[in-house]
Amino acid sequence: MEKMQNEEMLRLLDRGEPGEILELLLRFSQHTSYNLNFFNYYKEVPISSSAELLYLFGDTLICRSNPTQTRAIKASRYTIIRSPDLKQDIYATADLCEETGEITLSDFSYVEVLPDRRTSLRVKIGGLFQVAVEAGADRFIAKLTDLSLGGCALDVPEKALMGSYSYFYLNMTFYLKSRAEPQKIRVLSRLLRFENKSAPCRCIMLFEHDIRTEDVIGMYIAQRQAEIIRELKE
């Protein structure tokens, strides 16, 4: 199986007996009121829509969904199949036929979707979002790559800039459509771990909010989520 996008979010379990998963999905398709949904993450935002099973071609299953979900599947090159009637989520690699809009599913496996354990929504940050990091008396610029209400991921030019500190102040400026002026915040953050130590070094930070920082970041996440979903629909 090819390495999937966002593989840190998924843990493949097993394929079952040969043909087991495909046969299971075919049994679903024989019921006029079957309840199957596709599930994907697009720029960290969860996207889910109903799945229509069309026909079987060899060991592949041909399906269709709405345009928003189809674009999310095209970007991911895989999808997760979910149903309250399934004991386990199912992973499948996915190819899109641009002419027909049909989605070809193959290489099935049971899967665990790890982000379900998250306590808050995470969004991918577009463009160059600079953060001024205070490490003791030192100050340097890092890039914000994704953001949740609980913390964020930063790309730091060099690991040495982090020193031996565990706590940092992050200075960020948010442009909110609901506010006339840019919202500048300074939020105390704890280093949780390094995702890599090469340059640039990616750091995972946890926020220790006051009321204002939590409010501003929460509004920005909602705004960014709406932007991502609108991008999929255009």
C-alpha positions in Angstrom: 0.0 0.0 0.0 1.3 3.5 -0.9 2.1 5.9 1.8 -1.0 7.9 2.5 -1.4 11.6 3.0 -1.8 12.6 6.7 -0.8 9.1 7.7 -0.1 10.3 11.2 -3.9 10.7 11.5 -4.7 7.0 10.6 -3.7 3.7 11.9 -4.3 0.8 9.5 -5.4 -2.3 11.3 -5.9 -5.3 9.0 -7.5 -6.3 5.7 -9.6 -9.1 7.1 -10.0 -12.3 5.1 -9.4 -12.0 1.3 -12.3 -10.1 -0.2 -14.0 -9.7 3.2 -14.3 -5.9 3.2 -15.4 -5.7 -0.4 -18.1 -8.3 0.2 -19.3 -6.4 3.3 -19.7 -3.2 1.3 -21.5 -5.1 -1.5 -24.0 -6.4 1.0 -24.6 -2.8 2.1 -25.3 -1.7 -1.5 -28.1 -4.3 -1.8 -30.2 -2.4 0.8 -32.1 0.5 -0.6 -31.7 2.6 2.6 -28.0 1.8 3.4 -26.2 4.4 5.5 -22.6 4.8 4.3 -20.5 8.0 4.5 -17.2 9.1 3.2 -14.9 10.9 5.6 -11.8 12.9 4.9 -9.6 15.6 6.4 -9.0 18.6 4.1 -6.4 21.0 5.5 -7.2 19.4 8.9 -10.9 20.2 8.6 -13.2 17.1 8.8 -15.4 16.6 5.7 -18.1 14.0 5.6 -20.9 13.2 3.1 -23.0 10.3 2.0 -21.5 7.6 -0.2 -23.4 6.2 -3.2 -22.2 2.7 -4.2 -22.6 2.3 -8.0 -21.1 -1.0 -9.2 -18.3 -3.4 -8.9 -15.5 -3.7 -11.4 -13.0 -6.5 -10.7 -11.7 -5.9 -7.2 -12.6 -2.2 -7.2 -15.7 -0.4 -6.1 -17.1 2.5 -8.1 -18.8 5.2 -6.1 -20.1 8.7 -6.1 -20.5 11.6 -3.6 -21.3 15.3 -3.7 -18.8 17.7 -5.3 -17.4 19.0 -2.0 -16.6 15.5 -0.7 -15.3 14.5 -4.2 -12.8 17.4 -4.1 -11.6 16.4 -0.6 -11.1 12.8 -1.8 -9.2 13.9 -4.9 -6.8 16.0 -2.7 -6.3 13.1 -0.2 -6.2 10.2 -2.7 -7.9 8.1 -0.1 -11.2 8.0 1.9 -12.6 6.6 5.1 -15.9 4.7 4.8 -18.1 5.0 7.9 -21.5 3.7 9.0 -23.2 3.2 12.4 -23.8 -0.4 11.1 -20.0 -1.0 10.6 -18.1 -2.3 13.6 -14.9 -0.6 12.3 -14.1 2.3 9.9 -12.8 1.2 6.5 -9.9 2.8 4.6 -9.6 2.7 0.8 -7.3 4.3 -1.7 -9.3 6.4 -4.1 -9.0 7.6 -7.8 -11.2 10.1 -9.4 -12.5 10.0 -13.0 -12.7 13.7 -13.9 -15.1 13.1 -16.8 -17.7 11.1 -14.9 -17.1 12.2 -11.3 -16.9 8.6 -10.3 -14.6 7.5 -7.5 -12.8 4.2 -7.8 -12.0 2.5 -4.4 -9.5 -0.2 -3.9 -6.9 -1.6 -1.5 -9.4 -1.8 1.4 -8.3 -2.1 5.1 -9.9 -1.6 8.5 -8.6 1.6 10.1 -8.6 3.7 13.2 -8.9 7.4 12.8 -6.6 8.9 15.4 -7.8 12.6 15.3 -11.1 11.4 16.8 -9.1 11.6 20.1 -8.5 15.3 19.7 -10.3 17.6 22.1 -10.5 20.5 19.7 -10.7 21.2 16.0 -7.4 21.9 14.2 -7.0 23.9 11.0 -4.1 24.2 8.5 -2.8 27.7 8.1 -2.3 29.1 4.6 0.5 31.3 3.4 3.2 32.7 5.6 1.9 33.3 9.1 4.8 34.7 11.2 5.0 34.3 15.0 7.4 36.2 17.2 8.7 33.7 19.8 10.1 34.8 23.1 12.6 32.3 24.5 13.8 33.9 27.7 15.4 37.2 26.8 15.8 36.1 23.1 13.3 36.6 20.4 13.0 35.0 16.9 10.5 34.4 14.1 8.8 31.1 13.5 6.1 30.0 11.0 2.7 28.9 12.2 1.6 25.8 10.2 -1.5 24.6 12.0 -3.6 25.8 14.9 -6.2 24.5 17.4 -7.7 26.0 20.5 -5.4 23.9 22.6 -2.1 24.6 20.8 -0.2 24.9 17.5 2.6 23.6 15.3 5.5 26.0 14.6 8.3 25.7 12.1 11.4 27.1 13.8 14.5 27.9 11.6 16.9 26.0 14.0 16.3 23.8 17.1 19.1 25.7 18.9 16.8 28.8 19.0 14.5 26.9 21.5 17.4 26.7 24.0 16.6 24.6 27.0 13.3 26.4 27.8 10.0 24.6 28.3 7.8 27.7 28.2 7.7 30.5 25.6 5.5 33.5 24.8 4.1 33.5 21.3 3.1 36.8 19.7 0.6 36.5 17.0 -1.6 38.9 15.0 -5.0 37.7 13.7 -7.1 39.5 11.1 -10.7 38.8 11.9 -13.6 39.8 9.6 -15.7 40.5 12.7 -13.1 43.1 14.0 -12.0 46.3 12.4 -8.5 46.2 13.9 -5.9 43.4 13.8 -6.0 41.4 17.0 -2.6 41.0 18.6 -2.1 38.5 21.3 0.7 37.2 23.5 0.0 33.7 24.7 2.1 31.6 27.1 2.9 28.2 25.5 4.6 25.0 26.7 6.7 22.9 24.4 5.1 19.5 24.1 7.5 17.8 21.7 9.6 18.2 18.5 8.1 16.5 15.5 11.5 16.8 13.8 14.8 18.3 14.7 16.2 19.1 11.3 16.0 22.7 9.8 13.3 23.9 9.9 12.5 22.2 13.2 8.8 21.6 13.8 7.6 22.1 17.4 4.2 21.3 18.9 3.1 23.8 21.5 0.3 23.8 24.1 -1.4 27.1 25.0 -2.0 28.3 28.5 -4.8 30.8 27.8 -6.2 33.8 29.4 -9.8 34.8 28.4 -8.8 37.1 25.5 -6.3 34.7 23.8 -8.8 31.9 23.9 -11.5 34.1 22.5 -9.3 35.5 19.6 -7.9 32.1 18.6 -11.4 30.5 18.8 -12.8 33.2 16.4 -9.9 32.8 14.0 -10.2 29.0 13.9 -14.0 29.3 13.1 -13.1 31.8 10.3 -10.4 29.6 8.9 -12.6 26.6 8.9 -15.2 28.5 6.9 -12.6 29.6 4.4 -11.4 26.0 3.9 -14.9 24.6 3.4 -15.7 27.5 1.0 -12.5 26.7 -1.0 -13.7 23.1 -1.4 -17.1 24.2 -2.7 -15.8 26.7 -5.3 
